[in-house]
């Protein structure tokens, strides 16, 4: 019951944002004390130089004190802590120009049981999150969320907890536990991570694909290096941030199931790409438009593809990649029947900025014909365009200016366009 217990902890005085900022400041203070002890003259200069090298070379703001991180990793335990903060500004669609903020903290613990000496082997992952949201999503009135990370207020909750084991020489992988299906299905190399890539939910994933979070099982079979098959079942009724034991076993019809085939390939010049084709059965109970009934078991399909089309260097670290997505859902129960998105990401766009990235994405959410005929004949498509530039100031620090234009937000053809400006800060502690 750990997820249920922590998700119901009361929020104490003071915002989570202030606590996260205070914690980050305290950690930075500790880092400064450790890296730059009191010294004078040449000792002070050497300490300042050591601190400068630390801040520009280490992948973690806190570094590796006394070899603790690398020592744990050598034994099979990896710890990662990330802090994200996004400042948003909404113009148009009722936006008044106010500055708004949201953010999250993510703690990951990964354990390799074989390296830890556990006989049956396998891997364990636990992800604990904290969120705060005062951002512009509600006022933007879009079908999705312009800022994906702006979810809700929750001081601490469990987002993933699973066990995974390989079979048949690594060609078969089984994962069981509390899963986030977004990390397994509808993936994309250039549009799949709101912490580092596009902020808009409709560019992170297709809204036509139900990506459940809760109890589930995943099976991945890779018979060849170029083909991967994935199958999963997930609880469709799980209230997010709860364990799901009260809903997971109330009948097979309430589970969402997935099947996806991924074709991997590498073009000449070390240019990787992937094509993913998937189908799903949505186990959530949804009202049928124009009828006083609710049904489960709606079917849908989707496509997600990415391809590096040009490399600046032989190692492929810098260059241009493109992506495309498309999906279709049951028009009898979903306002969005068809969806597509496309875009690009350029890694290392400027000389001397090999770790920066710029991304441009476009999407269109097309209305359900059943919804238009039975509920709202004025419901129309929503367009969106997003542009970002991720500045990698240090291995542990990235700052991303972001701009979005939303046309007909909410599918209302008489709604004014929305313009969202954002600044995202990501720190790996």
HUKALIN-V604919 format. One line per field, one symbol per residue. ss: DSSP state (H for helix, E for strand, - for the rest). psi: psi as a letter, one per 20 degrees, with the letter a starting at -180 (. if undefined). burial: I if it has 16 or more other ideal C-beta (glycine too) atoms within 10 Angstrom, else O. Layout:
ss=???
psi=???
burial=???
This chain:
ss=-HHHHHH--------HHHHHHHHHHHHHHHHHHHH------HHHHHHHHHHHHHHHH-------HHHHHHHHHHH-EEEEEEEEEEEEEEEE--EEEEEEEEEEEEEEEEEE----------EEEEEEEEEEEE--HHHH-------------EEEEEEEEEEEEEEHHH-EEEEEEEEEHHH-----------------HHHH--------EEEEEEEEEEEE--EEEEEEEEE----------------HHHEEEEEEEEEEEEE---EEEEEEEEEEEE---EE------EE--EEEEEEEEEEEEEE-------EEEEEEEEEE-------EEEEEEEEEEEE---------EEEEEEEEEEE-HHHHHH----E--EEEEEEEEEEEEE--EEEEEEEEEEE-HHHE-----EEEEEEEEEEE-
psi=jhhgghijpqorqqqhghggghgghgghggghgghmrprqchggghgggggghghihqiphibmpkkgghgghhijpppppqpppppqppprljpjjqpqqrrqpppppppohghijpgiaaqppppprqqqokajgghhkrhbohohinfrpphprphqorpqqqrlkiippppqboqoihihqkrphimjoihhcqhphiihrpiioonqoaprqppppnhrhippppqqpqoijppqjrhihiihkjqhijppqqppppoqqorpklnqrqpppqqqooiqpqqppjqlrpqrkqqrrrqpqqppipphrhijhpapqqqqqqqproiiiphogqqqqqarpoplhqpjlhirqpqpqpqpoqqphghhhhgniipaqpqqpppqooonhrhjpppoqqpqpoplqjkoijqqqqpppqoppppo.
burial=OOIIOOIOOOOOOOOIIOIIOOOIOOIOOOIOOOIIOOOOOOOOOOIOOOIOOIIOOIOIIIIOOOOOIOOOOOOIIOOOIIIIIIIIIIIOIOIOOOOIIIIIIIIIIOIIIOOOOOOOOIIIIIIIIIIIIOIIIOIIIIIIIIIIIIIOOIIOIIIIIIOIOOOOOOOOIOIOIIIIIIOIIIIIIIIIOIIIIIIIIIIIIIIIIIIIIIIIOIOIOIOOOOOIOIOIIIIIIIOOIIIIOOIIOOOOOIIIIIOIOIOOOOOOOOIOIIOIOIOIIIIIOIOOIOOOOOIIOIOIOIIIIIIIOOIOOOOIOIIIIIIIIIIIIIIIIIIIIIIIIIIIIIIIIOOOOOOIIIIOIOIIIIIIOIIIOOOOOOIIIIOIIIOIIIOIOIOIOIOIOIOIIIIIIIIIOOIIOIIIIIOIOIIII
